[in-house]
Amino acid sequence: MNHPDIADRLAKSMELAGIASIPKLARKSGIDQNYLYRLAKGEIGNPRRSTLKC
């Protein structure tokens, strides 16, 4: 299932923060890069329900 609203919000937030790429966001946030790529593609609809393995 595709969730473009999450992807759009992430893209806008990155733009406002001046973060140009997912790898940079991963380094700054400490969030797994693969997880962020899935969010950016709209593959994850509710990030609160996804479990992060840090």
PDB file of N, CA, C and O in Angstrom:
ATOM      1  N   MET A   1       0.846  -1.176   0.000  1.00  0.00           N
ATOM      2  CA  MET A   1       0.000   0.000   0.000  1.00  0.00           C
ATOM      3  C   MET A   1       0.888   1.234   0.000  1.00  0.00           C
ATOM      4  O   MET A   1       1.897   1.279   0.704  1.00  0.00           O
ATOM      5  N   ASN A   2       0.519   2.222  -0.778  1.00  0.00           N
ATOM      6  CA  ASN A   2       1.310   3.434  -0.895  1.00  0.00           C
ATOM      7  C   ASN A   2       0.685   4.550  -0.056  1.00  0.00           C
ATOM      8  O   ASN A   2      -0.530   4.743  -0.063  1.00  0.00           O
ATOM      9  N   HIS A   3       1.525   5.266   0.652  1.00  0.00           N
ATOM     10  CA  HIS A   3       1.066   6.345   1.532  1.00  0.00           C
ATOM     11  C   HIS A   3       1.798   7.634   1.169  1.00  0.00           C
ATOM     12  O   HIS A   3       2.747   8.024   1.848  1.00  0.00           O
ATOM     13  N   PRO A   4       1.357   8.295   0.095  1.00  0.00           N
ATOM     14  CA  PRO A   4       2.078   9.491  -0.353  1.00  0.00           C
ATOM     15  C   PRO A   4       2.039  10.645   0.636  1.00  0.00           C
ATOM     16  O   PRO A   4       2.925  11.499   0.607  1.00  0.00           O
ATOM     17  N   ASP A   5       1.040  10.700   1.511  1.00  0.00           N
ATOM     18  CA  ASP A   5       0.967  11.803   2.463  1.00  0.00           C
ATOM     19  C   ASP A   5       2.168  11.813   3.403  1.00  0.00           C
ATOM     20  O   ASP A   5       2.716  12.876   3.694  1.00  0.00           O
ATOM     21  N   ILE A   6       2.579  10.646   3.876  1.00  0.00           N
ATOM     22  CA  ILE A   6       3.750  10.546   4.756  1.00  0.00           C
ATOM     23  C   ILE A   6       5.001  10.956   3.981  1.00  0.00           C
ATOM     24  O   ILE A   6       5.832  11.714   4.480  1.00  0.00           O
ATOM     25  N   ALA A   7       5.123  10.448   2.762  1.00  0.00           N
ATOM     26  CA  ALA A   7       6.282  10.767   1.932  1.00  0.00           C
ATOM     27  C   ALA A   7       6.350  12.265   1.648  1.00  0.00           C
ATOM     28  O   ALA A   7       7.428  12.856   1.698  1.00  0.00           O
ATOM     29  N   ASP A   8       5.226  12.871   1.358  1.00  0.00           N
ATOM     30  CA  ASP A   8       5.188  14.315   1.079  1.00  0.00           C
ATOM     31  C   ASP A   8       5.568  15.128   2.309  1.00  0.00           C
ATOM     32  O   ASP A   8       6.301  16.112   2.207  1.00  0.00           O
ATOM     33  N   ARG A   9       5.078  14.725   3.452  1.00  0.00           N
ATOM     34  CA  ARG A   9       5.399  15.438   4.694  1.00  0.00           C
ATOM     35  C   ARG A   9       6.880  15.319   5.036  1.00  0.00           C
ATOM     36  O   ARG A   9       7.499  16.281   5.491  1.00  0.00           O
ATOM     37  N   LEU A  10       7.443  14.133   4.815  1.00  0.00           N
ATOM     38  CA  LEU A  10       8.869  13.943   5.062  1.00  0.00           C
ATOM     39  C   LEU A  10       9.690  14.817   4.123  1.00  0.00           C
ATOM     40  O   LEU A  10      10.634  15.477   4.558  1.00  0.00           O
ATOM     41  N   ALA A  11       9.342  14.828   2.842  1.00  0.00           N
ATOM     42  CA  ALA A  11      10.070  15.640   1.860  1.00  0.00           C
ATOM     43  C   ALA A  11      10.002  17.121   2.219  1.00  0.00           C
ATOM     44  O   ALA A  11      11.013  17.820   2.143  1.00  0.00           O
ATOM     45  N   LYS A  12       8.845  17.600   2.602  1.00  0.00           N
ATOM     46  CA  LYS A  12       8.678  19.010   2.973  1.00  0.00           C
ATOM     47  C   LYS A  12       9.489  19.342   4.229  1.00  0.00           C
ATOM     48  O   LYS A  12      10.122  20.395   4.306  1.00  0.00           O
ATOM     49  N   SER A  13       9.464  18.449   5.196  1.00  0.00           N
ATOM     50  CA  SER A  13      10.223  18.673   6.430  1.00  0.00           C
ATOM     51  C   SER A  13      11.719  18.722   6.159  1.00  0.00           C
ATOM     52  O   SER A  13      12.436  19.556   6.713  1.00  0.00           O
ATOM     53  N   MET A  14      12.183  17.818   5.296  1.00  0.00           N
ATOM     54  CA  MET A  14      13.601  17.812   4.940  1.00  0.00           C
ATOM     55  C   MET A  14      13.976  19.112   4.233  1.00  0.00           C
ATOM     56  O   MET A  14      15.035  19.686   4.490  1.00  0.00           O
ATOM     57  N   GLU A  15      13.105  19.568   3.345  1.00  0.00           N
ATOM     58  CA  GLU A  15      13.358  20.818   2.619  1.00  0.00           C
ATOM     59  C   GLU A  15      13.452  21.997   3.592  1.00  0.00           C
ATOM     60  O   GLU A  15      14.370  22.812   3.505  1.00  0.00           O
ATOM     61  N   LEU A  16      12.500  22.075   4.508  1.00  0.00           N
ATOM     62  CA  LEU A  16      12.494  23.177   5.480  1.00  0.00           C
ATOM     63  C   LEU A  16      13.721  23.146   6.381  1.00  0.00           C
ATOM     64  O   LEU A  16      14.216  24.193   6.799  1.00  0.00           O
ATOM     65  N   ALA A  17      14.214  21.939   6.682  1.00  0.00           N
ATOM     66  CA  ALA A  17      15.378  21.793   7.552  1.00  0.00           C
ATOM     67  C   ALA A  17      16.699  21.928   6.797  1.00  0.00           C
ATOM     68  O   ALA A  17      17.768  21.961   7.406  1.00  0.00           O
ATOM     69  N   GLY A  18      16.618  22.006   5.471  1.00  0.00           N
ATOM     70  CA  GLY A  18      17.837  22.123   4.674  1.00  0.00           C
ATOM     71  C   GLY A  18      18.612  20.825   4.557  1.00  0.00           C
ATOM     72  O   GLY A  18      19.828  20.834   4.366  1.00  0.00           O
ATOM     73  N   ILE A  19      17.914  19.723   4.670  1.00  0.00           N
ATOM     74  CA  ILE A  19      18.539  18.407   4.550  1.00  0.00           C
ATOM     75  C   ILE A  19      18.218  17.876   3.162  1.00  0.00           C
ATOM     76  O   ILE A  19      17.055  17.668   2.817  1.00  0.00           O
ATOM     77  N   ALA A  20      19.266  17.658   2.367  1.00  0.00           N
ATOM     78  CA  ALA A  20      19.079  17.363   0.946  1.00  0.00           C
ATOM     79  C   ALA A  20      18.954  15.882   0.607  1.00  0.00           C
ATOM     80  O   ALA A  20      18.578  15.540  -0.514  1.00  0.00           O
ATOM     81  N   SER A  21      19.261  15.000   1.551  1.00  0.00           N
ATOM     82  CA  SER A  21      19.231  13.579   1.199  1.00  0.00           C
ATOM     83  C   SER A  21      18.874  12.708   2.403  1.00  0.00           C
ATOM     84  O   SER A  21      19.037  13.101   3.558  1.00  0.00           O
ATOM     85  N   ILE A  22      18.383  11.519   2.087  1.00  0.00           N
ATOM     86  CA  ILE A  22      18.046  10.548   3.137  1.00  0.00           C
ATOM     87  C   ILE A  22      19.289  10.154   3.938  1.00  0.00           C
ATOM     88  O   ILE A  22      19.209  10.092   5.164  1.00  0.00           O
ATOM     89  N   PRO A  23      20.432   9.886   3.303  1.00  0.00           N
ATOM     90  CA  PRO A  23      21.615   9.551   4.108  1.00  0.00           C
ATOM     91  C   PRO A  23      21.999  10.648   5.105  1.00  0.00           C
ATOM     92  O   PRO A  23      22.406  10.349   6.228  1.00  0.00           O
ATOM     93  N   LYS A  24      21.869  11.917   4.699  1.00  0.00           N
ATOM     94  CA  LYS A  24      22.163  13.018   5.627  1.00  0.00           C
ATOM     95  C   LYS A  24      21.168  13.040   6.775  1.00  0.00           C
ATOM     96  O   LYS A  24      21.541  13.264   7.927  1.00  0.00           O
ATOM     97  N   LEU A  25      19.894  12.806   6.457  1.00  0.00           N
ATOM     98  CA  LEU A  25      18.881  12.765   7.507  1.00  0.00           C
ATOM     99  C   LEU A  25      19.157  11.617   8.472  1.00  0.00           C
ATOM    100  O   LEU A  25      19.010  11.774   9.684  1.00  0.00           O
ATOM    101  N   ALA A  26      19.551  10.483   7.946  1.00  0.00           N
ATOM    102  CA  ALA A  26      19.864   9.329   8.794  1.00  0.00           C
ATOM    103  C   ALA A  26      21.021   9.655   9.746  1.00  0.00           C
ATOM    104  O   ALA A  26      20.961   9.338  10.934  1.00  0.00           O
ATOM    105  N   ARG A  27      22.053  10.277   9.226  1.00  0.00           N
ATOM    106  CA  ARG A  27      23.202  10.635  10.077  1.00  0.00           C
ATOM    107  C   ARG A  27      22.801  11.636  11.156  1.00  0.00           C
ATOM    108  O   ARG A  27      23.200  11.500  12.312  1.00  0.00           O
ATOM    109  N   LYS A  28      22.016  12.635  10.782  1.00  0.00           N
ATOM    110  CA  LYS A  28      21.629  13.670  11.746  1.00  0.00           C
ATOM    111  C   LYS A  28      20.643  13.159  12.797  1.00  0.00           C
ATOM    112  O   LYS A  28      20.683  13.583  13.952  1.00  0.00           O
ATOM    113  N   SER A  29      19.757  12.242  12.388  1.00  0.00           N
ATOM    114  CA  SER A  29      18.692  11.802  13.287  1.00  0.00           C
ATOM    115  C   SER A  29      19.011  10.521  14.042  1.00  0.00           C
ATOM    116  O   SER A  29      18.435  10.258  15.098  1.00  0.00           O
ATOM    117  N   GLY A  30      19.928   9.722  13.503  1.00  0.00           N
ATOM    118  CA  GLY A  30      20.215   8.429  14.117  1.00  0.00           C
ATOM    119  C   GLY A  30      19.188   7.368  13.752  1.00  0.00           C
ATOM    120  O   GLY A  30      19.190   6.280  14.327  1.00  0.00           O
ATOM    121  N   ILE A  31      18.316   7.672  12.807  1.00  0.00           N
ATOM    122  CA  ILE A  31      17.293   6.723  12.357  1.00  0.00           C
ATOM    123  C   ILE A  31      17.859   5.931  11.188  1.00  0.00           C
ATOM    124  O   ILE A  31      18.555   6.478  10.332  1.00  0.00           O
ATOM    125  N   ASP A  32      17.557   4.652  11.162  1.00  0.00           N
ATOM    126  CA  ASP A  32      18.056   3.759  10.126  1.00  0.00           C
ATOM    127  C   ASP A  32      17.717   4.285   8.729  1.00  0.00           C
ATOM    128  O   ASP A  32      16.575   4.651   8.448  1.00  0.00           O
ATOM    129  N   GLN A  33      18.718   4.314   7.872  1.00  0.00           N
ATOM    130  CA  GLN A  33      18.563   4.832   6.515  1.00  0.00           C
ATOM    131  C   GLN A  33      17.524   4.052   5.713  1.00  0.00           C
ATOM    132  O   GLN A  33      16.742   4.656   4.979  1.00  0.00           O
ATOM    133  N   ASN A  34      17.498   2.735   5.835  1.00  0.00           N
ATOM    134  CA  ASN A  34      16.516   1.935   5.100  1.00  0.00           C
ATOM    135  C   ASN A  34      15.093   2.266   5.530  1.00  0.00           C
ATOM    136  O   ASN A  34      14.186   2.310   4.698  1.00  0.00           O
ATOM    137  N   TYR A  35      14.895   2.498   6.816  1.00  0.00           N
ATOM    138  CA  TYR A  35      13.582   2.887   7.322  1.00  0.00           C
ATOM    139  C   TYR A  35      13.157   4.227   6.715  1.00  0.00           C
ATOM    140  O   TYR A  35      12.009   4.392   6.300  1.00  0.00           O
ATOM    141  N   LEU A  36      14.089   5.179   6.666  1.00  0.00           N
ATOM    142  CA  LEU A  36      13.780   6.487   6.090  1.00  0.00           C
ATOM    143  C   LEU A  36      13.471   6.388   4.601  1.00  0.00           C
ATOM    144  O   LEU A  36      12.581   7.080   4.107  1.00  0.00           O
ATOM    145  N   TYR A  37      14.199   5.534   3.883  1.00  0.00           N
ATOM    146  CA  TYR A  37      13.900   5.338   2.460  1.00  0.00           C
ATOM    147  C   TYR A  37      12.491   4.791   2.279  1.00  0.00           C
ATOM    148  O   TYR A  37      11.779   5.205   1.364  1.00  0.00           O
ATOM    149  N   ARG A  38      12.082   3.863   3.145  1.00  0.00           N
ATOM    150  CA  ARG A  38      10.721   3.304   3.060  1.00  0.00           C
ATOM    151  C   ARG A  38       9.673   4.377   3.348  1.00  0.00           C
ATOM    152  O   ARG A  38       8.626   4.412   2.702  1.00  0.00           O
ATOM    153  N   LEU A  39       9.949   5.243   4.307  1.00  0.00           N
ATOM    154  CA  LEU A  39       9.040   6.370   4.573  1.00  0.00           C
ATOM    155  C   LEU A  39       8.961   7.288   3.362  1.00  0.00           C
ATOM    156  O   LEU A  39       7.873   7.708   2.969  1.00  0.00           O
ATOM    157  N   ALA A  40      10.107   7.599   2.772  1.00  0.00           N
ATOM    158  CA  ALA A  40      10.157   8.512   1.630  1.00  0.00           C
ATOM    159  C   ALA A  40       9.445   7.948   0.404  1.00  0.00           C
ATOM    160  O   ALA A  40       8.941   8.704  -0.426  1.00  0.00           O
ATOM    161  N   LYS A  41       9.403   6.637   0.290  1.00  0.00           N
ATOM    162  CA  LYS A  41       8.703   5.995  -0.824  1.00  0.00           C
ATOM    163  C   LYS A  41       7.210   5.838  -0.542  1.00  0.00           C
ATOM    164  O   LYS A  41       6.443   5.484  -1.437  1.00  0.00           O
ATOM    165  N   GLY A  42       6.799   6.098   0.685  1.00  0.00           N
ATOM    166  CA  GLY A  42       5.397   5.944   1.041  1.00  0.00           C
ATOM    167  C   GLY A  42       5.034   4.513   1.376  1.00  0.00           C
ATOM    168  O   GLY A  42       3.855   4.158   1.368  1.00  0.00           O
ATOM    169  N   GLU A  43       6.018   3.687   1.668  1.00  0.00           N
ATOM    170  CA  GLU A  43       5.766   2.279   1.986  1.00  0.00           C
ATOM    171  C   GLU A  43       5.270   2.078   3.410  1.00  0.00           C
ATOM    172  O   GLU A  43       4.687   1.040   3.723  1.00  0.00           O
ATOM    173  N   ILE A  44       5.495   3.056   4.269  1.00  0.00           N
ATOM    174  CA  ILE A  44       5.071   2.974   5.662  1.00  0.00           C
ATOM    175  C   ILE A  44       3.986   4.018   5.872  1.00  0.00           C
ATOM    176  O   ILE A  44       4.213   5.208   5.657  1.00  0.00           O
ATOM    177  N   GLY A  45       2.817   3.577   6.289  1.00  0.00           N
ATOM    178  CA  GLY A  45       1.695   4.481   6.433  1.00  0.00           C
ATOM    179  C   GLY A  45       1.562   5.116   7.790  1.00  0.00           C
ATOM    180  O   GLY A  45       1.108   6.256   7.897  1.00  0.00           O
ATOM    181  N   ASN A  46       1.945   4.411   8.825  1.00  0.00           N
ATOM    182  CA  ASN A  46       1.838   4.945  10.171  1.00  0.00           C
ATOM    183  C   ASN A  46       3.159   4.661  10.886  1.00  0.00           C
ATOM    184  O   ASN A  46       3.342   3.581  11.448  1.00  0.00           O
ATOM    185  N   PRO A  47       4.082   5.631  10.864  1.00  0.00           N
ATOM    186  CA  PRO A  47       5.391   5.399  11.475  1.00  0.00           C
ATOM    187  C   PRO A  47       5.340   4.998  12.949  1.00  0.00           C
ATOM    188  O   PRO A  47       6.249   4.327  13.439  1.00  0.00           O
ATOM    189  N   ARG A  48       4.305   5.395  13.647  1.00  0.00           N
ATOM    190  CA  ARG A  48       4.208   5.037  15.069  1.00  0.00           C
ATOM    191  C   ARG A  48       3.982   3.541  15.264  1.00  0.00           C
ATOM    192  O   ARG A  48       4.333   2.991  16.308  1.00  0.00           O
ATOM    193  N   ARG A  49       3.403   2.884  14.272  1.00  0.00           N
ATOM    194  CA  ARG A  49       3.157   1.453  14.386  1.00  0.00           C
ATOM    195  C   ARG A  49       4.354   0.614  13.962  1.00  0.00           C
ATOM    196  O   ARG A  49       4.434  -0.569  14.291  1.00  0.00           O
ATOM    197  N   SER A  50       5.277   1.219  13.237  1.00  0.00           N
ATOM    198  CA  SER A  50       6.460   0.495  12.784  1.00  0.00           C
ATOM    199  C   SER A  50       7.449   0.434  13.947  1.00  0.00           C
ATOM    200  O   SER A  50       7.592   1.389  14.709  1.00  0.00           O
ATOM    201  N   THR A  51       8.110  -0.677  14.063  1.00  0.00           N
ATOM    202  CA  THR A  51       9.081  -0.814  15.136  1.00  0.00           C
ATOM    203  C   THR A  51      10.464  -0.489  14.613  1.00  0.00           C
ATOM    204  O   THR A  51      10.877  -0.982  13.563  1.00  0.00           O
ATOM    205  N   LEU A  52      11.166   0.333  15.343  1.00  0.00           N
ATOM    206  CA  LEU A  52      12.530   0.692  14.990  1.00  0.00           C
ATOM    207  C   LEU A  52      13.477  -0.211  15.777  1.00  0.00           C
ATOM    208  O   LEU A  52      13.334  -0.390  16.987  1.00  0.00           O
ATOM    209  N   LYS A  53      14.422  -0.760  15.074  1.00  0.00           N
ATOM    210  CA  LYS A  53      15.437  -1.580  15.734  1.00  0.00           C
ATOM    211  C   LYS A  53      16.743  -0.801  15.707  1.00  0.00           C
ATOM    212  O   LYS A  53      17.482  -0.827  14.723  1.00  0.00           O
ATOM    213  N   CYS A  54      17.007  -0.115  16.793  1.00  0.00           N
ATOM    214  CA  CYS A  54      18.214   0.711  16.866  1.00  0.00           C
ATOM    215  C   CYS A  54      19.270   0.014  17.690  1.00  0.00           C
ATOM    216  O   CYS A  54      20.364   0.547  17.872  1.00  0.00           O
TER     217      CYS A  54
END
